[in-house]
Amino acid sequence: MSVDFLIILFVIAALYASVGHGGASGYLALMGIYGFAPETMKPSALILNLFVAGISFIQFYRSGNFRWQTLLPFIIASIPMAFLGGMLSIDPVWYKRILGVLLIFAVLRLLGIFGQVQTHRKIRWALALIIGASIGFFSGLIGIGGGIILSPVILLLGWADMKQTAAISAAFIWINSLAGLMGIYSANSLIVTDMWQYVLVAVAGGIIGAYLGSFRWNLTILKWCLSLVLLMASIKLMFI
């Protein structure tokens, strides 16, 4: 694979890891641009997610920002649905376009266009279970970890602050990615090639990005980074 592909992969992993994401939406877009075979894109993105989201979670956990009680209702519902989504193979084009539009509104909300986000509200389990199931299914279906959807939802509902959301999203992505891969494997459609070099580059980017996001950058920088990530993902989902 070309050097420019590996450089872009490194940047994507670093940027997404800095806000607690695995980067699957970025990897899928990049692989699409470089002409990867469709059957390899979904499992490849989920494998990279496992490494980058895992690194990001460790860093945010070490910085004291992880909250099990917030994550639990999401993963209870998302695990079986991500597995189910991973088993299926359908065209997700229209779903991605709709999601891309919705993410733009999330970006505007995070930037304070509709007022400031209130935090530390009590989590509502029934709503969290529904959200987790929905995100889990579409995550497994498309080949993403779901953090790009979960992060703005948690923030908009006021269930965690920026760094807590990053830690929760990283754990959610890792678990969903594993469930999705298991679903793909069970359907006998797990096809990946030459992953070792992509994993090494993504891990390097993930380590740097996660460290900067969890320990070095303040909340204002993190908010702008997350907004940039969501905007990038929105554009990719709608047009690539």
C-alpha positions as CSV (number, residue, x, y, z in Angstrom):
1,M,0.0,0.0,0.0
2,S,1.2,3.5,-0.8
3,V,2.9,5.7,1.8
4,D,0.2,8.4,1.5
5,F,-2.5,5.9,2.5
6,L,-0.5,5.0,5.6
7,I,0.1,8.6,6.5
8,I,-3.6,9.4,6.2
9,L,-4.5,6.3,8.2
10,F,-2.1,7.5,11.0
11,V,-3.8,10.9,11.1
12,I,-7.3,9.4,11.2
13,A,-6.4,7.1,14.0
14,A,-4.8,9.9,16.0
15,L,-7.6,12.3,15.6
16,Y,-10.4,9.9,16.4
17,A,-8.5,8.4,19.4
18,S,-8.1,11.9,20.8
19,V,-11.9,12.0,21.4
20,G,-12.3,8.4,22.4
21,H,-13.3,7.0,18.9
22,G,-12.0,4.0,17.0
23,G,-12.1,5.7,13.6
24,A,-14.0,3.1,11.6
25,S,-16.0,5.7,9.6
26,G,-12.7,7.3,8.6
27,Y,-11.1,4.0,7.7
28,L,-14.1,3.0,5.6
29,A,-14.0,6.3,3.7
30,L,-10.3,6.0,3.2
31,M,-10.5,2.4,2.0
32,G,-13.3,3.3,-0.4
33,I,-11.2,6.0,-1.9
34,Y,-8.2,3.7,-2.4
35,G,-10.4,1.0,-4.0
36,F,-10.5,-1.7,-1.4
37,A,-12.7,-4.7,-2.1
38,P,-16.1,-4.2,-0.4
39,E,-16.0,-7.5,1.3
40,T,-12.8,-6.6,3.1
41,M,-13.7,-3.1,4.2
42,K,-16.2,-3.9,7.0
43,P,-14.1,-6.4,8.9
44,S,-10.9,-4.5,8.4
45,A,-12.4,-1.3,9.8
46,L,-13.7,-3.2,12.9
47,I,-10.3,-4.8,13.5
48,L,-8.6,-1.4,13.4
49,N,-11.3,-0.2,15.7
50,L,-10.4,-2.8,18.3
51,F,-6.8,-1.6,18.5
52,V,-7.4,2.2,18.4
53,A,-10.5,2.2,20.6
54,G,-8.7,-0.1,23.1
55,I,-5.8,2.3,23.3
56,S,-8.0,5.3,23.7
57,F,-10.1,3.6,26.4
58,I,-6.9,2.7,28.4
59,Q,-5.7,6.3,28.3
60,F,-9.1,7.9,29.3
61,Y,-9.6,5.3,32.0
62,R,-6.1,6.1,33.4
63,S,-7.1,9.7,33.5
64,G,-10.1,8.9,35.7
65,N,-12.9,9.7,33.3
66,F,-14.6,6.3,32.8
67,R,-18.1,5.7,34.3
68,W,-19.3,2.1,34.2
69,Q,-22.8,3.1,35.3
70,T,-23.3,5.2,32.2
71,L,-21.9,2.6,29.8
72,L,-23.8,-0.4,31.2
73,P,-27.3,0.1,29.7
74,F,-25.9,0.9,26.3
75,I,-23.8,-2.3,26.0
76,I,-26.5,-4.6,27.4
77,A,-28.7,-3.8,24.4
78,S,-26.0,-3.1,21.8
79,I,-24.0,-6.4,22.1
80,P,-26.6,-8.8,20.7
81,M,-27.8,-6.2,18.1
82,A,-24.2,-5.5,16.9
83,F,-23.8,-9.3,16.5
84,L,-27.0,-9.5,14.5
85,G,-26.0,-6.5,12.3
86,G,-22.6,-8.1,11.6
87,M,-24.3,-11.2,10.3
88,L,-26.3,-9.2,7.7
89,S,-25.0,-7.8,4.4
90,I,-27.2,-5.0,2.9
91,D,-26.6,-1.7,1.1
92,P,-26.3,0.9,3.8
93,V,-26.1,3.9,1.5
94,W,-29.3,5.7,2.5
95,Y,-28.7,5.0,6.1
96,K,-25.3,6.7,5.9
97,R,-26.7,9.7,4.1
98,I,-29.4,10.2,6.8
99,L,-26.9,9.8,9.5
100,G,-24.6,12.3,7.9
101,V,-27.3,14.9,8.0
102,L,-28.1,14.2,11.6
103,L,-24.4,14.5,12.6
104,I,-24.4,18.1,11.2
105,F,-27.0,19.0,13.8
106,A,-25.0,17.3,16.5
107,V,-21.9,19.4,15.5
108,L,-24.0,22.6,15.7
109,R,-25.3,21.6,19.1
110,L,-21.8,20.9,20.5
111,L,-20.6,24.2,19.2
112,G,-23.3,26.0,21.2
113,I,-25.5,27.0,18.3
114,F,-28.6,25.8,20.1
115,G,-27.3,26.8,23.6
116,Q,-25.0,25.1,26.1
117,V,-25.1,21.4,26.8
118,Q,-26.1,20.6,30.4
119,T,-24.2,17.8,32.1
120,H,-24.6,15.4,35.0
121,R,-28.2,14.5,34.4
122,K,-29.3,11.2,35.7
123,I,-29.2,8.5,33.0
124,R,-32.6,7.1,31.9
125,W,-32.2,3.3,31.5
126,A,-35.2,2.7,29.2
127,L,-34.0,5.3,26.8
128,A,-30.4,4.2,27.0
129,L,-31.4,0.6,26.2
130,I,-33.3,1.7,23.1
131,I,-30.4,3.9,22.0
132,G,-27.8,1.2,22.6
133,A,-29.8,-1.4,20.7
134,S,-30.3,0.9,17.7
135,I,-26.7,2.0,17.5
136,G,-25.5,-1.5,18.1
137,F,-27.5,-2.9,15.1
138,F,-26.4,-0.3,12.6
139,S,-22.8,-0.4,13.9
140,G,-22.6,-4.1,13.1
141,L,-24.4,-3.6,9.8
142,I,-22.2,-0.9,8.5
143,G,-18.9,-1.8,10.2
144,I,-18.4,1.0,12.7
145,G,-18.1,0.9,16.5
146,G,-21.0,3.4,17.0
147,G,-19.1,5.9,19.1
148,I,-19.6,8.6,16.4
149,I,-23.3,8.3,17.1
150,L,-23.2,7.6,20.8
151,S,-21.0,10.6,21.7
152,P,-23.3,13.4,20.6
153,V,-26.3,11.5,22.1
154,I,-24.7,11.3,25.6
155,L,-23.6,14.9,25.4
156,L,-26.9,16.2,24.2
157,L,-28.8,14.3,26.9
158,G,-26.4,15.6,29.5
159,W,-25.4,12.2,30.9
160,A,-21.6,12.9,30.9
161,D,-19.1,15.6,30.2
162,M,-16.7,15.7,27.3
163,K,-13.9,13.5,28.7
164,Q,-16.3,11.1,30.4
165,T,-18.1,10.7,27.0
166,A,-14.8,10.0,25.3
167,A,-14.0,7.2,27.8
168,I,-17.5,5.7,27.6
169,S,-17.5,5.9,23.8
170,A,-14.1,4.1,23.5
171,A,-15.4,1.2,25.6
172,F,-18.6,1.1,23.7
173,I,-16.8,1.0,20.4
174,W,-14.4,-1.8,21.4
175,I,-17.3,-4.0,22.6
176,N,-19.5,-3.3,19.6
177,S,-16.6,-3.9,17.2
178,L,-15.9,-7.3,18.8
179,A,-19.6,-8.2,18.6
180,G,-19.8,-7.1,15.0
181,L,-16.7,-9.1,14.1
182,M,-18.1,-12.2,15.7
183,G,-21.3,-11.8,13.7
184,I,-19.3,-11.5,10.5
185,Y,-17.4,-14.6,11.4
186,S,-20.5,-16.5,12.2
187,A,-21.8,-15.7,8.7
188,N,-18.6,-17.0,7.1
189,S,-17.8,-13.6,5.6
190,L,-14.7,-12.5,7.5
191,I,-12.2,-11.6,4.8
192,V,-9.1,-9.4,5.6
193,T,-5.8,-9.1,3.9
194,D,-2.4,-7.5,4.8
195,M,-3.7,-6.1,8.1
196,W,-0.4,-6.1,10.1
197,Q,0.9,-2.9,8.5
198,Y,-2.4,-1.1,8.9
199,V,-2.6,-2.2,12.5
200,L,0.9,-0.9,13.3
201,V,0.2,2.5,11.8
202,A,-3.2,2.8,13.4
203,V,-1.8,1.8,16.8
204,A,0.9,4.5,16.6
205,G,-1.6,7.1,15.7
206,G,-4.0,5.9,18.4
207,I,-1.3,6.0,21.1
208,I,-0.4,9.6,20.3
209,G,-4.0,10.8,19.8
210,A,-5.3,9.1,23.0
211,Y,-2.6,10.6,25.1
212,L,-3.1,14.1,23.9
213,G,-6.9,13.8,24.3
214,S,-6.9,12.3,27.7
215,F,-4.1,14.1,29.5
216,R,-2.8,17.1,27.5
217,W,-5.7,18.9,25.8
218,N,-8.3,20.9,27.7
219,L,-12.1,20.6,27.2
220,T,-12.3,23.4,24.7
221,I,-9.8,21.8,22.4
222,L,-11.5,18.4,22.9
223,K,-14.9,20.0,22.0
224,W,-13.5,21.4,18.8
225,C,-11.8,18.2,17.9
226,L,-15.0,16.2,18.4
227,S,-16.9,18.7,16.3
228,L,-14.3,18.3,13.6
229,V,-14.4,14.5,13.7
230,L,-18.2,14.6,13.5
231,L,-18.2,17.0,10.6
232,M,-15.6,14.9,8.8
233,A,-17.7,11.8,9.4
234,S,-20.8,13.5,8.2
235,I,-19.2,14.5,4.9
236,K,-17.8,11.1,4.4
237,L,-21.1,9.4,5.2
238,M,-23.1,11.6,2.8
239,F,-20.8,11.8,-0.2
240,I,-18.3,8.8,-0.1
